[in-house]
């Protein structure tokens, strides 16, 4: 009887082992199949861009072509967070576009930011990997799981092809930019931003700076909106084009004289030649708009697109 029971127990153990092995093989095959699938952003068709739902008043929106800005992004604080299992390469290798909006914190001069990586991301695989991390806090809203790390960074993968992140209130970020979207960036401006290596948008700036330009608060308060596009060079420098819309033509002309004067001061400080005709074409008032063309950016200014906001 003892031998018979042992044989029966051995048979059950073998069956359980074979069942477990079979399940492991099935899961492994599923993982290989899923990882072999190419996932794209829900916004990849180009009918509208994800970042159009960013850009609240007094925020700065930046959208970047990730392959073109890879070196710049590799040193960002977000890329080195626990997102993507702690590996910046895992996150960036799969990314096509990063969009982020910055705003001043209510209690300090630091910055809150939120946005999304878009690219070849599997919701199933990323969520499975994140759920295995014991030091992440797990939350759920409307059946969607999101996570928070020890630094306060919040992130989730609500759909294939997109990873949402935020320094606060991930749930409202998810609702406002993915579930119940309200577009704040006009389509023509969004297309220009998306076509550049880096696109910047400001809606009614008040406490946020007018990008790299040092504009007095009184003049900044008279700015309706602005957008800039940056084309990067191989040496890390860039060329900026932009449009700044003021409340009236007089203000646009005042802004033109101010930024032109600042640029001349910089050229003199750096011992560079001042080409007056070139400067006239660089800053052109057109009605209530100041048009900026081919403004040179140093590598430090390019890096400041992110690091200036603590990102």
C-alpha positions as CSV (number, residue, x, y, z in Angstrom):
1,X,0.0,0.0,0.0
2,X,2.8,2.4,0.9
3,X,4.5,1.7,-2.4
4,X,1.3,2.2,-4.3
5,X,0.7,5.6,-2.5
6,X,4.2,6.7,-3.3
7,X,3.8,5.8,-6.9
8,X,0.5,7.7,-7.1
9,X,2.1,10.7,-5.4
10,X,5.0,10.5,-7.8
11,X,2.7,10.4,-10.8
12,X,0.8,13.5,-9.5
13,X,4.1,15.3,-8.9
14,X,5.3,14.4,-12.4
15,X,2.0,15.6,-13.9
16,X,2.1,18.8,-12.0
17,X,5.7,19.4,-13.1
18,X,4.8,18.7,-16.7
19,X,1.7,21.0,-16.5
20,X,3.9,23.7,-15.0
21,X,6.5,23.2,-17.7
22,X,3.9,23.3,-20.4
23,X,2.5,26.6,-19.0
24,X,6.0,28.0,-18.9
25,X,6.6,27.1,-22.5
26,X,3.2,28.6,-23.5
27,X,4.0,31.8,-21.7
28,X,7.5,31.9,-23.2
29,X,6.1,31.5,-26.7
30,X,3.5,34.2,-26.0
31,X,6.2,36.5,-24.8
32,X,8.3,35.9,-27.9
33,X,5.3,36.4,-30.2
34,X,4.2,39.6,-28.4
35,X,7.7,41.0,-28.3
36,X,8.0,40.3,-32.0
37,X,4.9,42.3,-32.7
38,X,5.4,46.0,-33.7
39,X,3.1,48.3,-31.7
40,X,2.5,51.9,-32.7
41,X,1.1,54.9,-31.0
42,X,-2.7,55.4,-31.0
43,X,-1.9,58.7,-32.7
44,X,0.4,57.2,-35.4
45,X,-2.1,57.9,-38.2
46,X,-1.4,61.6,-37.9
47,X,-5.0,62.7,-37.8
48,X,-4.1,64.5,-34.6
49,X,-1.1,64.4,-32.3
50,X,-1.0,63.3,-28.7
51,X,0.6,66.5,-27.5
52,X,-2.2,68.7,-28.8
53,X,-4.1,67.9,-25.6
54,X,-1.2,69.3,-23.6
55,X,-0.6,73.1,-23.5
56,X,-2.8,74.5,-20.8
57,X,-2.3,78.2,-20.0
58,X,1.1,79.1,-18.6
59,X,2.6,75.7,-19.5
60,X,5.5,74.9,-21.8
61,X,5.0,72.0,-24.1
62,X,8.0,70.2,-25.7
63,X,7.7,67.4,-28.3
64,X,10.7,65.6,-29.6
65,X,11.6,63.2,-32.4
66,X,13.3,60.6,-30.1
67,X,15.8,59.1,-32.7
68,X,16.9,62.7,-33.5
69,X,17.3,63.7,-29.9
70,X,18.5,60.4,-28.4
71,X,21.7,61.8,-26.9
72,X,19.9,64.7,-25.3
73,X,17.2,62.4,-23.8
74,X,19.6,59.8,-22.5
75,X,20.7,62.2,-19.7
76,X,17.2,63.3,-18.7
77,X,15.9,62.4,-15.2
78,X,12.9,60.7,-16.6
79,X,14.9,58.3,-18.7
80,X,16.9,57.2,-15.7
81,X,13.8,56.6,-13.5
82,X,12.4,53.2,-12.8
83,X,10.2,53.5,-15.9
84,X,11.3,50.7,-18.3
85,X,12.6,48.6,-15.5
86,X,15.3,51.1,-14.6
87,X,16.9,51.2,-18.1
88,X,16.9,54.3,-20.2
89,X,17.9,52.2,-23.2
90,X,14.9,50.0,-22.9
91,X,12.6,53.0,-22.9
92,X,14.4,55.0,-25.6
93,X,15.1,52.2,-28.0
94,X,11.4,51.7,-28.5
95,X,10.4,55.3,-28.6
96,X,9.5,57.4,-31.6
97,X,8.3,60.6,-29.9
98,X,8.4,62.1,-26.5
99,X,6.0,64.9,-25.5
100,X,6.0,66.7,-22.2
101,X,4.4,69.7,-20.6
102,X,6.1,71.7,-17.8
103,X,4.4,73.9,-15.2
104,X,5.6,75.7,-12.1
105,X,4.9,74.0,-8.8
106,X,2.4,75.8,-6.6
107,X,4.7,75.9,-3.6
108,X,8.2,76.4,-5.1
109,X,10.1,77.4,-8.2
110,X,10.6,73.8,-9.2
111,X,8.7,72.2,-12.1
112,X,5.9,69.6,-12.4
113,X,5.9,67.7,-15.7
114,X,3.7,65.1,-17.4
115,X,3.5,63.7,-20.9
116,X,4.0,60.5,-22.9
117,X,6.5,58.3,-24.8
118,X,5.0,57.0,-28.0
119,X,6.5,54.0,-29.8
120,X,6.8,50.2,-29.9
121,X,5.4,49.4,-26.5
122,X,3.4,46.3,-25.5
123,X,0.9,47.1,-22.8
124,X,0.9,43.5,-21.7
125,X,4.7,43.0,-21.5
126,X,5.4,46.4,-19.8
127,X,2.7,46.0,-17.2
128,X,3.8,42.4,-16.5
129,X,7.4,43.7,-16.0
130,X,6.3,46.6,-13.8
131,X,4.0,44.4,-11.6
132,X,7.0,42.2,-10.8
133,X,8.8,45.2,-9.2
134,X,8.0,45.0,-5.5
135,X,9.1,48.6,-4.7
136,X,6.6,50.2,-7.0
137,X,3.2,51.3,-5.6
138,X,0.4,49.9,-7.8
139,X,-2.9,51.8,-8.4
140,X,-5.9,51.3,-10.7
141,X,-8.4,53.6,-12.4
142,X,-11.1,52.4,-14.8
143,X,-9.4,49.0,-15.1
144,X,-6.1,50.6,-16.0
145,X,-3.1,50.0,-13.8
146,X,-0.6,52.7,-13.0
147,X,2.5,52.8,-10.8
148,X,4.5,55.2,-8.6
149,X,8.1,54.9,-7.7
150,X,9.9,56.2,-4.5
151,X,10.7,59.5,-6.2
152,X,7.1,60.2,-6.8
153,X,7.2,59.6,-10.6
154,X,3.9,58.1,-11.7
155,X,3.6,56.1,-15.0
156,X,1.3,53.6,-16.7
157,X,0.8,51.9,-20.0
158,X,-3.0,52.3,-20.7
159,X,-2.7,51.2,-24.4
160,X,-0.3,49.6,-26.7
161,X,2.1,52.1,-28.1
162,X,2.0,54.8,-25.4
163,X,3.4,55.3,-21.9
164,X,2.0,58.1,-19.8
165,X,4.0,59.7,-17.0
166,X,3.4,62.4,-14.5
167,X,5.0,63.9,-11.4
168,X,1.5,64.3,-9.9
169,X,-2.1,63.1,-10.5
170,X,-1.6,60.5,-13.1
171,X,-5.3,59.7,-13.2
172,X,-6.3,63.2,-14.3
173,X,-3.5,63.2,-16.8
174,X,-4.8,59.9,-18.3
175,X,-8.3,61.3,-18.5
176,X,-7.5,64.6,-20.0
177,X,-5.0,63.5,-22.6
178,X,-6.3,60.1,-23.6
179,X,-9.9,59.5,-22.6
180,X,-11.6,62.9,-22.8
181,X,-9.2,64.9,-24.9
182,X,-9.6,68.6,-25.5
183,X,-7.1,70.0,-28.0
184,X,-5.3,73.2,-27.0
185,X,-2.6,73.3,-29.8
186,X,-4.0,74.3,-33.3
187,X,-3.5,71.7,-36.0
188,X,-1.2,73.8,-38.2
189,X,1.1,74.6,-35.3
190,X,1.1,71.0,-34.2
191,X,2.2,69.8,-37.7
192,X,5.1,72.2,-37.7
193,X,6.2,71.1,-34.3
194,X,6.0,67.4,-35.2
195,X,8.0,67.9,-38.4
196,X,11.0,69.4,-36.4
197,X,13.5,67.6,-34.2
198,X,12.1,69.6,-31.3
199,X,8.9,71.6,-31.1
200,X,8.0,74.0,-28.3
201,X,4.6,75.6,-27.5
202,X,3.5,78.2,-24.9
203,X,-0.1,79.2,-24.3
204,X,-0.5,82.5,-22.5
205,X,2.8,82.4,-20.7
206,X,2.8,84.2,-17.3
207,X,5.2,82.5,-14.9
208,X,7.0,80.4,-17.5
209,X,9.8,81.9,-19.6
210,X,9.5,82.7,-23.3
211,X,11.9,79.8,-24.0
212,X,15.5,81.2,-24.2
213,X,14.5,84.8,-24.5
214,X,14.8,87.0,-21.4
215,X,11.5,88.9,-21.5
216,X,10.3,91.3,-18.7
217,X,7.2,90.2,-16.9
218,X,5.2,93.1,-18.1
219,X,5.8,92.2,-21.8
220,X,5.5,88.5,-21.1
221,X,2.0,89.1,-19.8
222,X,1.0,90.5,-23.1
223,X,1.9,87.3,-25.0
224,X,-1.0,85.3,-26.4
225,X,0.9,82.3,-27.6
226,X,4.3,81.2,-29.1
227,X,5.8,78.2,-30.7
228,X,9.3,77.4,-31.8
229,X,10.9,74.6,-33.8
230,X,14.5,73.5,-33.5
231,X,16.6,71.7,-36.1
232,X,19.6,70.0,-34.6
233,X,23.1,69.8,-36.0
234,X,25.6,66.9,-35.6
235,X,27.7,68.9,-33.1
236,X,24.8,69.4,-30.7
237,X,24.0,73.0,-31.7
238,X,20.7,74.0,-33.3
239,X,18.8,76.5,-35.4
240,X,15.5,77.9,-34.1
241,X,12.5,79.3,-35.9
242,X,9.5,80.7,-34.1
243,X,6.3,82.7,-34.0
244,X,5.3,84.8,-31.0
245,X,1.8,86.3,-31.0
246,X,1.4,89.5,-28.9
247,X,-1.8,91.3,-28.0
248,X,-1.2,94.1,-30.6
249,X,1.3,95.1,-33.3
250,X,3.0,97.7,-31.1
251,X,4.0,95.0,-28.6
252,X,5.3,92.7,-31.4
253,X,7.5,95.5,-32.5
254,X,8.8,96.1,-28.9
255,X,9.6,92.4,-28.5
256,X,11.4,92.4,-31.8
257,X,13.7,95.3,-30.7
258,X,14.3,93.7,-27.3
259,X,15.4,90.2,-28.6
260,X,17.4,91.7,-31.4
261,X,19.3,93.9,-28.8
262,X,19.8,90.9,-26.6
263,X,21.2,88.9,-29.5
264,X,23.6,91.7,-30.4
265,X,24.8,91.9,-26.8
266,X,25.5,88.1,-26.9
267,X,27.4,88.4,-30.2
268,X,29.6,91.2,-28.8
269,X,30.3,89.3,-25.6
270,X,31.4,86.3,-27.6
271,X,33.5,88.4,-29.9
272,X,31.5,87.4,-33.0
273,X,30.8,89.6,-36.1
274,X,27.5,91.5,-36.2
275,X,25.7,91.2,-39.5
276,X,23.0,93.8,-39.4
277,X,21.1,92.7,-42.6
278,X,21.1,89.1,-41.2
279,X,19.6,90.3,-37.9
280,X,16.9,92.2,-39.7
281,X,15.8,89.0,-41.4
282,X,16.1,87.0,-38.1
283,X,13.5,89.1,-36.2
284,X,10.6,90.3,-38.3
285,X,7.4,91.9,-36.8
286,X,4.4,91.1,-39.0
287,X,1.3,92.7,-37.5
288,X,0.8,91.4,-33.9
289,X,3.3,88.5,-34.6
290,X,7.0,88.4,-34.3
291,X,8.6,85.9,-36.7
292,X,12.0,84.5,-35.8
293,X,14.1,82.8,-38.5
294,X,17.3,80.7,-38.2
295,X,18.2,81.9,-34.7
296,X,21.4,80.0,-33.7
297,X,21.4,77.9,-30.5
298,X,24.5,76.7,-28.7
299,X,24.7,73.1,-27.5
300,X,24.1,74.4,-23.9
301,X,20.9,76.1,-25.0
302,X,19.8,73.0,-26.7
303,X,20.4,70.9,-23.6
304,X,18.5,73.5,-21.6
305,X,15.3,72.6,-23.4
306,X,15.0,69.8,-20.8
307,X,17.5,70.5,-18.1
308,X,16.2,74.1,-17.6
309,X,13.0,72.5,-16.3
310,X,14.7,70.0,-14.1
311,X,13.9,67.1,-16.5
